[in-house]
């Protein structure tokens, strides 16, 4: 039987595709015009700005916390009782001057009493005038012997009694007029009203607090210091405190407490604040009392990078790579921070973009790659 010749089997489609792919790997991709495409450029490095450390003269500081309170408060209360408040003329926050009327009591009863005592005084003076005239006539008649010594004494005593009645009536009238003045509640000093408990129509008893003033508008920061810090504080030193909303206020030390609190072992430094400051009584603030200045190696606070609870700066090397260095921080002032750990004074400190850097990372200067001076 004759042998039938076998036909060659066709290559599988997948093998054919693989061969075509391998043949294309060695050729660069071509553009539409037949030219070879260029490789993609490498990603550009991060642009940074650098600055050298600066040595500045900064004052030594005593860090403290404390409340802001009035320098002195004036409590204004009712001096007479049993009268109704007829009108109110001041409210919380109003600036008042010494003698300004804050409230007025209904004084109709006191006016009537004053009128009665005026009449009583006039009657007493008339009685005194008559007694004086009788005593003068009795003295003339007595010289002739027509009146006995006892009768002369009676006229003299009647005159003295009339004089005493006049003095008593005058004192009673003066008391009534004092009460009448006290029916007007007035400011005892210049200042602004910090509280008002008086109510229209109220009938307070004598001694009831109606208003409270911050005397002359002065408030102060009562900074708490320990015994070591308190020994360094003196009147006249400058203090800088930061309010809860971030505003900064400057003041002067007015008084240093001579004693320490038995419970906290801390003393108070009283810092007077300016009248126009945004500070308000009742705030709690932190700040510093400034002592004698000293030199500080400083960098911008934007150069500090916080990681894992530690502070770092990045130094730009000659090969345009950055090196991470851990630092210790000290005082802060005017957007700069003191470096208390050793730092090369010629170092180039990266001031921006530090949060995106890592040790040994290449960078370029923000001014088109020019070297830092």
C-alpha distance (Angstrom), angle and dihedral (degrees) to the residues before:
residue distance angle dihedral
X1 . . .
X2 3.80 . .
X3 3.83 118.3 .
X4 3.79 115.9 -112.6
X5 3.84 112.0 -136.3
X6 3.82 114.3 -120.5
X7 3.85 120.4 -125.2
X8 3.81 120.2 -128.1
X9 3.80 112.2 -102.7
X10 3.88 115.7 -118.9
X11 3.81 116.3 -114.0
X12 3.74 114.6 -103.4
X13 3.79 115.5 -100.8
X14 3.78 93.7 -119.1
X15 3.79 93.0 55.0
X16 3.79 90.2 49.8
X17 3.82 91.5 52.6
X18 3.79 90.4 50.4
X19 3.78 92.1 53.3
X20 3.77 91.4 51.1
X21 3.81 91.6 50.6
X22 3.79 91.8 50.6
X23 3.77 91.9 50.8
X24 3.81 90.8 52.4
X25 3.81 95.8 50.5
X26 3.73 95.2 78.6
X27 3.79 95.2 54.0
X28 3.81 123.4 79.5
X29 3.79 116.2 -123.5
X30 3.73 113.0 -93.6
X31 3.77 129.1 -138.5
X32 3.74 123.5 -130.3
X33 3.82 90.5 -88.8
X34 3.79 92.5 50.6
X35 3.86 97.6 -103.7
X36 3.82 119.2 133.1
X37 3.87 115.6 -105.5
X38 3.85 118.6 -116.8
X39 3.86 119.5 -120.7
X40 3.86 116.8 -100.2
X41 3.85 114.3 -93.5
X42 3.81 119.2 -109.4
X43 3.81 118.3 -99.6
X44 3.86 113.3 -90.0
X45 3.84 119.8 -112.6
X46 3.82 124.3 -112.5
X47 3.83 116.1 -81.9
X48 3.83 114.6 -129.2
X49 3.80 139.2 176.2
X50 3.79 122.3 -136.3
X51 3.80 137.4 -163.1
X52 3.81 134.6 178.9
X53 3.82 121.1 -115.5
X54 3.80 115.5 -90.0
X55 3.79 125.9 -141.2
X56 3.81 109.5 -140.2
X57 3.79 133.5 175.3
X58 3.78 106.2 -116.9
X59 3.82 127.8 172.5
X60 3.78 119.6 -112.8
X61 3.79 109.0 -108.4
X62 3.77 137.6 -147.1
X63 3.79 108.0 -149.3
X64 3.78 114.3 -143.8
X65 3.79 144.2 159.7
X66 3.76 128.9 -147.9
X67 3.77 149.7 138.5
X68 3.80 127.3 -84.8
X69 3.80 111.8 -126.9
X70 3.82 139.0 164.6
X71 3.78 116.9 -80.8
X72 3.81 88.7 -131.5
X73 3.78 132.5 -12.2
X74 3.80 126.1 -143.4
X75 3.81 115.9 -148.0
X76 3.80 113.1 -155.5
X77 3.79 117.0 -167.0
X78 3.79 142.2 165.2
X79 3.81 113.4 -75.4
X80 3.80 94.4 -171.8
X81 3.78 127.0 45.7
X82 3.76 135.1 -147.0
X83 3.82 96.1 41.0
X84 3.78 126.3 118.1
X85 3.82 121.2 -124.0
X86 3.78 103.4 -115.5
X87 3.83 101.0 -178.9
X88 3.82 141.2 4.9
X89 3.79 118.9 -144.7
X90 3.85 103.5 175.1
X91 3.77 136.5 49.1
X92 3.80 137.7 -171.3
X93 3.80 111.8 -62.4
X94 3.82 96.0 22.6
X95 3.79 116.8 133.8
X96 3.82 110.2 -132.3
X97 3.78 135.2 -178.2
X98 3.76 129.4 -136.8
X99 3.81 109.2 -76.1
X100 3.81 96.6 19.1
X101 3.82 113.3 140.7
X102 3.80 111.9 -112.7
X103 3.80 99.3 174.2
X104 3.80 138.8 -2.2
X105 3.81 128.0 -142.2
X106 3.79 123.0 -148.1
X107 3.84 99.2 -94.5
X108 3.82 101.1 -178.5
X109 3.82 92.1 110.9
X110 3.79 92.3 48.4
X111 3.81 92.1 49.2
X112 3.80 90.6 52.8
X113 3.79 90.5 49.4
X114 3.79 90.3 50.3
X115 3.81 91.4 52.6
X116 3.82 91.2 49.8
X117 3.79 92.2 51.4
X118 3.81 91.8 47.0
X119 3.81 88.1 57.1
X120 3.81 91.4 45.6
X121 3.78 90.1 52.6
X122 3.80 91.6 50.7
X123 3.82 90.0 51.0
X124 3.80 91.1 49.4
X125 3.78 91.4 50.2
X126 3.83 90.6 50.6
X127 3.79 90.3 51.1
X128 3.79 89.6 49.3
X129 3.77 91.4 50.9
X130 3.82 91.5 52.3
X131 3.81 92.4 45.6
X132 3.81 90.1 50.0
X133 3.81 91.9 51.4
X134 3.85 92.1 47.1
X135 3.77 91.4 49.8
X136 3.82 91.6 50.3
X137 3.80 92.9 51.0
X138 3.80 91.6 45.4
X139 3.78 89.9 53.5
X140 3.82 91.9 54.1
X141 3.79 93.1 45.8
X142 3.78 92.0 45.1
X143 3.77 90.6 59.8
X144 3.82 88.3 67.3
X145 3.79 92.2 50.9
X146 3.81 95.3 -113.5
X147 3.82 92.5 122.2
X148 3.74 127.5 52.1
X149 3.77 123.2 -125.2
X150 3.81 89.7 -108.8
X151 3.81 91.6 57.3
X152 3.79 91.3 48.5
X153 3.81 89.2 52.2
X154 3.79 90.6 52.0
X155 3.83 92.2 55.4
X156 3.80 91.0 46.1
X157 3.83 92.7 49.2
X158 3.81 91.2 47.2
X159 3.79 89.0 55.6
X160 3.81 91.9 49.5
X161 3.81 90.6 48.3
X162 3.80 90.7 51.9
X163 3.80 90.3 50.4
X164 3.82 90.3 51.7
X165 3.80 91.0 49.5
X166 3.81 90.4 53.1
X167 3.82 91.3 50.2
X168 3.81 90.6 49.0
X169 3.80 92.4 49.2
X170 3.79 90.8 49.4
X171 3.83 91.1 51.2
X172 3.80 91.9 49.5
X173 3.79 90.8 49.3
X174 3.79 90.7 49.3
X175 3.83 90.3 51.3
X176 3.79 91.2 50.7
X177 3.78 91.3 50.2
X178 3.82 90.7 49.8
X179 3.80 89.5 53.6
X180 3.78 88.7 47.9
X181 3.80 90.3 54.6
X182 3.79 90.0 46.7
X183 3.79 89.2 57.9
X184 3.82 84.9 75.1
X185 3.83 110.5 71.9
X186 3.82 105.7 -146.2
X187 3.81 134.9 -178.6
X188 3.78 113.2 -96.2
X189 3.84 92.9 -153.6
X190 3.79 142.5 -4.3
X191 3.80 115.2 -73.6
X192 3.77 144.8 97.0
X193 3.80 126.1 -74.9
X194 3.80 109.4 -105.6
X195 3.82 97.7 177.2
X196 3.79 139.4 7.2
X197 3.79 124.3 -163.5
X198 3.81 96.4 166.0
X199 3.80 115.1 112.4
X200 3.78 129.0 -164.4
X201 3.81 109.8 -101.1
X202 3.80 93.2 17.2
X203 3.82 118.1 141.8
X204 3.79 103.2 -153.9
X205 3.78 125.3 -173.8
X206 3.78 121.9 -119.7
X207 3.80 111.5 -74.7
X208 3.82 96.4 26.0
X209 3.82 112.5 142.5
X210 3.79 111.4 -117.6
X211 3.82 105.3 164.3
X212 3.78 138.7 12.6
X213 3.82 124.4 -156.3
X214 3.80 133.2 -164.8
X215 3.77 98.5 -129.3
X216 3.83 112.2 -115.7
X217 3.81 87.9 -17.2
X218 3.81 92.8 -84.8
X219 3.79 119.1 148.1
X220 3.80 129.0 178.0
X221 3.78 141.7 -160.6
X222 3.81 112.3 -119.9
X223 3.80 101.3 -154.0
X224 3.80 117.8 -166.7
X225 3.83 116.7 -137.6
X226 3.79 132.7 175.7
X227 3.79 121.6 -118.9
X228 3.83 94.5 -91.5
X229 3.79 93.3 50.4
X230 3.80 93.3 41.9
X231 3.81 90.5 58.4
X232 3.83 89.8 60.0
X233 3.82 96.8 48.1
X234 3.80 119.5 94.9
X235 3.82 135.5 174.9
X236 3.80 113.0 -89.6
X237 3.82 97.0 35.0
X238 3.78 118.4 132.8
X239 3.80 119.1 -111.4
X240 3.81 129.2 -166.5
X241 3.79 119.7 -162.7
X242 3.78 133.6 -178.8
X243 3.80 118.7 -136.7
X244 3.82 122.8 -141.0
X245 3.83 90.7 -99.7
X246 3.82 92.1 53.5
X247 3.81 98.4 -103.0
X248 3.81 116.0 139.5
X249 3.81 121.5 -134.6
X250 3.81 128.7 -173.4
X251 3.79 125.1 -149.1
X252 3.80 143.6 160.1
X253 3.79 128.3 -111.0
X254 3.80 106.8 -108.6
X255 3.78 101.3 177.8
X256 3.80 139.3 0.5
X257 3.79 116.1 -145.3
X258 3.82 112.0 -114.6
X259 3.81 92.6 -149.2
X260 3.81 139.3 46.0
X261 3.78 127.2 -126.6
X262 3.80 108.8 -99.4
X263 3.83 92.5 -140.3
X264 3.82 101.1 43.5
X265 3.84 101.0 24.2
X266 3.80 88.4 -135.0
X267 3.78 131.3 122.4
X268 3.80 132.3 -146.3
X269 3.80 127.1 -115.7
X270 3.80 111.2 -162.9
X271 3.82 111.4 -144.6
X272 3.81 116.8 -170.7
X273 3.81 113.7 -141.2
X274 3.82 126.6 -152.8
X275 3.81 118.5 -97.0
X276 3.80 93.8 -120.7
X277 3.82 94.9 52.0
X278 3.82 120.0 119.0
X279 3.81 90.5 -125.7
X280 3.80 116.8 118.4
X281 3.78 130.9 -161.3
X282 3.78 110.4 -98.5
X283 3.82 96.0 36.9
X284 3.81 121.3 123.6
X285 3.79 115.1 -139.6
X286 3.79 140.8 177.6
X287 3.77 124.9 -145.7
X288 3.77 149.2 127.5
X289 3.78 137.6 -90.1
X290 3.81 107.4 -141.3
X291 3.81 120.7 -133.5
X292 3.84 131.6 178.0
X293 3.86 112.3 -28.5
X294 3.83 121.9 -110.9
X295 3.83 134.8 -179.3
X296 3.81 118.2 -87.4
X297 3.84 131.4 -171.7
X298 3.80 102.7 -132.8
X299 3.79 139.5 -175.8
X300 3.81 130.6 -176.9
X301 3.80 111.3 -82.1
X302 3.84 88.2 -125.0
X303 3.82 88.2 68.7
X304 3.81 92.6 64.8
X305 3.81 115.8 96.4
X306 3.82 117.7 -166.2
X307 3.78 116.5 -151.6
X308 3.79 128.5 162.5
X309 3.78 91.1 -11.0
X310 3.82 94.0 -54.7
X311 3.81 133.1 105.3
X312 3.80 123.1 -124.1
X313 3.80 139.9 175.8
X314 3.81 128.0 -161.5
X315 3.80 119.9 -129.3
X316 3.80 120.5 -155.5
X317 3.84 111.8 -130.4
X318 3.81 128.3 -152.9
X319 3.80 90.8 -103.8
X320 3.85 88.9 60.0
X321 3.77 92.2 -108.1
X322 3.79 124.5 122.3
X323 3.78 127.3 -124.0
X324 3.79 122.3 -155.0
X325 3.82 117.5 -132.9
X326 3.80 127.4 -176.3
X327 3.82 114.4 -132.4
X328 3.79 139.0 -174.0
X329 3.79 117.9 -128.9
X330 3.78 130.8 -140.6
X331 3.78 132.9 166.7
X332 3.80 123.8 5.0
X333 3.79 124.4 -149.5
X334 3.82 139.3 154.4
X335 3.81 95.4 -5.6
X336 3.81 94.4 -48.1
X337 3.78 133.8 100.5
X338 3.80 131.6 -149.6
X339 3.83 119.5 -118.9
X340 3.80 109.3 -146.8
X341 3.82 96.4 178.7
X342 3.86 121.2 80.2
X343 3.82 112.6 -74.4
X344 3.81 129.4 173.7
X345 3.84 107.0 -112.3
X346 3.84 89.0 -144.8
X347 3.80 94.0 51.6
X348 3.77 119.8 124.9
X349 3.80 106.4 -130.6
X350 3.79 118.7 -156.2
X351 3.80 105.4 -127.2
X352 3.80 100.9 -175.6
X353 3.77 138.1 34.8
X354 3.79 94.7 24.1
X355 3.79 92.6 135.1
X356 3.84 89.1 65.6
X357 3.82 96.5 47.6
X358 3.77 132.9 92.6
X359 3.79 131.8 -167.2
X360 3.83 111.6 -74.0
X361 3.78 95.2 10.9
X362 3.85 115.5 148.2
X363 3.80 116.0 -122.1
X364 3.77 138.9 173.4
X365 3.77 131.4 -138.1
X366 3.78 117.0 -97.3
X367 3.85 89.7 -129.7
X368 3.87 94.8 73.1
X369 3.76 94.7 -75.2
X370 3.80 97.6 -58.7
X371 3.79 115.2 151.1
X372 3.80 118.5 -103.2
X373 3.75 115.4 -104.9
